[in-house]
Amino acid sequence: MPSSCKEIRAALADCLQQSECVMVQRHTAAECLRSPLSETLPTKCQQLKRGFGECRRGMIDMRKRFRGNEPITFQKLESTEKSGDGYQLYAGRSAFAGGVRRTDGNEPEPRDWREVENEKFRREQEAQKK
């Protein structure tokens, strides 16, 4: 198996080994991944299963044949889980980590670049007059 899916596969295997389906109910990991038992898995394992499936599907996707399948770094997913940003997989990245700022609605609106350039031009004109 190519290296792009090895890390998420190992993370899925670890998650399955620690799940109640394997530890308490004594099913095999393969049985836990199938339909009736897969709904009883923890959310993290279900998301890793989905991410692993998308990674495997991406290996044969012709749209990704030149760039290759994007590797999923599970260490990054674990760090976002610990920080509380969420670890839901979306296209190999955490869906909710980064990118979005929390606001209270009182932030000043960023100035338009044209206004900034106009003010700079006026200052230069005044400096030349003096």
N, C-alpha and C positions, 0 to 999 in steps of 0.2 A: 504494500500500500504506500502511495506517495507520502512524503513527509508533511504535507499540508493538513492531513486529517489525523495523524498519529496522536497529537497532543489532546485533541478533543475526544478521541477514542479512549485514551487512557483515563481521562477525567470521567467519562461515562462509566467505564469499568469500575473505577473507585467509588463512584456514587452508587452504582448498583450493589457493590459489595457491602456498603454501609446502610443500604436501605432495609426497611422492615420486611420487604418481600423475600429477601435472601436470608437475612439474619434470623428473623423470628419464624416466618412461615416455611423456611427451608426449601424454597423453589430455586431452580437454577437461574442464572442471569438471563439466559436465552428465553426461559419461560416468562420471566418478569417483563421482558420487552414486548411480548405478544399481547394481543388485544384485551382479554378480560383482566389481566393483571397489570397492564401498563397504566391503567387509570388510577391504580392505588399507589403508584410511585410518587415520591415527593416532586414538587414543582421543579426543583433544580434538575433532577434526573430527566424529567419530561422535556425540559428545555434543551438539555444536553443531547438527548436522543434526537430531537428535531434538528438541532444544529449539526449533528453528525450526519444525519440523512441529507441535509442541504449541502454539506461539504462533499459527501460522496456523489451527489447529483451534479455538483459543480465540476467534478473531475471529467465528466463526459459532456458537459455543456459546450457546444461549439462556439458560443459567444465569448467564452473565456479561454479559448485554445491558445491564444498568443501570450496573454498576460499570466495565465495559469490560475489555479484556484487560490483564493486569498487565504493565507494561513491564519488560523485562529489561535491566539495566545491565551491559554487558560489562566496563566498567572495574572494577566491583565483583568480577566473576568473575576478572579478571586479578589483582587484588590478593590474592584468596584463594588463587589458584594460587601466587603468589610467596611467600606466608606459609606455605604448606604445609598449609593446611586443606582443600584439595581444591576442585575446580571442577565436580563433577558437578551437572548441572542437575536440579532437582526443583521443579516448579511455579514456575519462573522464579527460583528462589533456589538458591544452592549447598546441596547436601544436607548437607555435613558442616561447614560453617563456622559457628562460634558456637554458643551454646546448651548445649553439652556441656562440662563442666569435667573436667579430668584429676584423678583422685584417687589417693591411695595407700592408702586404707582406714582411715587413722588420724584422720580429721577428726572433731571433736566433733559430736554430733547436735544439730540446732537445737532449741531449747527450744519447748515448746508454748505458744501465746499465752495459754492459760488459766492456766498456771503463772505466767507473767510478770505477768498482771493480778492474780492472787491475792497475789503477793508485794508488789506495789505497794499493794494495798488494806491488807495487814497493816502495812506501814510507815506508811501514813497513820493507821491506827488507833493505833499505838504513839506517833506524834507527837502525836495528840490527847490521849492519856492523860497525857503529860508536861507 
